[in-house]
Amino acid sequence: MADGPLLRADERISRALVHPDRVSELLADLGNFQIAVPVLTVALVYVARRGRAAGTDRWWLPPLAGAVLMVLVPVLVVPLKELIDRPGTPAVPPATGYYPSGHTATAMVAYGTATLLLLPWLRTAYARREVVIACAVVNLAVAFGLVRRGYHWPLDVVASWCLGTVLLTALTLVLGPLGPLSRSTRRSSSGTPSSSTGPS
């Protein structure tokens, strides 16, 4: 991590983008544990209640999987920070442990998990599209804020995006057969008509 063309490019991009201001700080704050996790918690409770009310098989498993995924973020990020021990940008006090970005990972997993859990319960394609767009915008805003404020190097953010992608992909594999539509699909296959007006 001491030198190399990738790190030099990372530093050049950082110097070009860093401009600490109040807006960038507010955007970066969207990745705070105190903001992102309560948003996820609301989604977990909502999905659990909807699943239980609909009589979905193992309705408790998707919210439980989402909660476990969130717990995995510090479990994975903190040892990586200690192992890599990367110094911060000139915009922050001298310290190490900036790679990967904990704020980026928290935001991606919290907002991404909330989105994945909510999608099957949204009735229209428009609503699903808007939720996905909102999730992407928030995560891009967090990344921009962290780099613009100088809290992180760009590669710190990219590393957490890669980690978050792996975790969210694992979640989709768990959620695949457990969505609320699986119940109506099974009922239809057994000869019982499924309701077309239920959650979708």
C-alpha positions, 0 to 999 in steps of 0.5 A: 500500500506504500506506492504504485500507479493505482495509489498515485492515481487515487491520490491525484483524484483525491486532490482534485476532488477534496473541498471540505464544506458543510454539504459534503459533510452532511452527505457523508453523514448519511453513512453514519451508523446512527442514520443508516441502521435505523432506516434499515431497522424500520424496513426490517420491522415493516417486512416482518409485519407484512410477511407475518400478516400475509402468512408467508412461510418463514416470514421471519427469515428475510428480516433476520438475514438482513440484520445478520448482514448488517452485523457482518459489516463491522465484523469484516471491515474492522479487521481489514482496516487494522490489517491494511493500516492505510493512512488518511488523506491530508484533510484529516488528522494523521491516523491509519485504518481508513481502508476500506471505508466503514461509512460506505460499507454501512450505507451500501449494506443498510440501504441496499438490504432495505431495498432488497427486502422492500422490493417484493412488497411494492405493488408497482414497477414504478415504485420498485424503480424509484426505491432502487434509484433512491438507494443508488443516489443515497449511496453515491451521495455518501461516496461523494461526500466522503471523498469531497470532505476528505474523510476517505481516499476514492479507493477506500470507497471502491473497496467497500462497494466491492465488499457490499456487492458481495454481501448483498449478492449473498443476501439475494441468494438467501432471499430468492426462494423466500419472497412473499410471492413464493407462497402464492406460487406454491398455492397456484401450483397445488391447484388453489387460485392465488390472489392477484390483488395481494402484495407484489 
